[in-house]
Amino acid sequence: MINPVIDELEKGYLKDSLPTFNAGDTVKVFVKIVEGNKERIQAFEGTIIKIHGAGLNKTITVRKVFQGVGVERVFLINSPRIDKIDVLRRGDVKRSKLYYLRERSGKATRIKEKIEKR
């Protein structure tokens, strides 16, 4: 980046255990939720439609359809509230931003799965 002092400070907050993911991948994000004095982990499973930013400010937008209504959440992936991220399926897409999924419903929202070589 521009300022090496800020870069050095941010290195301490970056997570090492994050998997590699791209737009089109189906992920399960485990988020820590605080209710009163209790803390629990809640999973949010959906398709990544956008990856934004870099370094400490990197975010992903995950979309799922729940009871016929599209739900999108933006996650700061280096946040301490994010417990872990599991990649369930690798999507084979040709775009980096999948905003066109917002207008589609049903089987039209399916994304082809990427088959990796052994």
N, C-alpha and C positions, 0 to 999 in steps of 0.2 A: 504494500500500500504506500501511502505518501509519508506517513509519520512512523518511523521505526519504534518510537517509544510506545505508541498506542498498540502497534502490532505485538510488541513484547508483552504488554499487559493482557491483551486478548488471548494469547496462547494458553494462559492458565485456565481460561474458561471454556475452551473448545473441548468437545467430547471426542474421545478416541474410538469408542465402540459403535460408531454409526455405520450401518451398511451402506453400500452404494446403491442409489436408486435414481430413476429418471422419470420423466413424465410418462404416464400410461401404466406405470406399475401399480399393482394392488398391494396396499400396505395396511398393517394394523399398528396404530399408534397407541401406546399405553400412557395415559395421562394421569398424574396424581391430582386427585380432587380432595379439597379440604371442606368438610361439612362440620361446622361447630369446632369441636376439639378432636374429631376423628379424621383420619386421612385414609383414603382408599384409592385403588387404581382402576380406572375406567378405560376400556378399549374403544377406539374409533377406527372402523375398518372402511376403506374406500379406495378410490383411484386418485392418484396424484394428477392434477390437471395443470399445476404450475409450480415451478421452482424459481425463487426470486432471491437476489442478494448473494453475498459471499461472506465467508469467514464467520464471525460471531453473529452477524445479522441475517444469516441464511434462513429463509422460510419456505415451507411447502404448503400448498393449498390442496386439501384432500376433500373429495366429493363422494357422497353416497346418496342413495335414494331410500328414504325411510317412510313407509306407509304412503307411497305415491308422491312424496314431497322431497325435492332435492335439498340436501343439507351440505353446506360447505364450511369447513373450518380451516383457519390458517394457524399453522404451528411454527413456532420459533424452535428449530431443531436442536439448538444448543442450550435451551432453557432447562433449568433444574426441575421444572414441572414435568418434563418429558422423561418417563422412566426408560422406555426402550421403543425401538421401531423394528418391526418384523416385515420383511418383504415376502408376500405370499405368492405373487405371480409377476413375471416380467412381461410388460406390454411391448408389442412391436408397433410403434407409431412413427410417423414421419415428421411430426411437429413437436415443438417444445412447449407450446401452450395449447391446451385442449379445451378451449372455451366453447367449441362447437358441441360438446357433450351437454351443455345446458339446454339447448333447444330440442335435444333428442330424448326419447323415452323408450322403455321396453328393450326389445332385442337390438334396436339401432344403437344402443350405447355400448354394445359389446366391443371389446378390443382384442385383436388377435394376440395370442401368446407367443413370446419369443422362445424358440427352441434353440438351446445352446449346445454347441458341440462338446463332446467329452474330451 
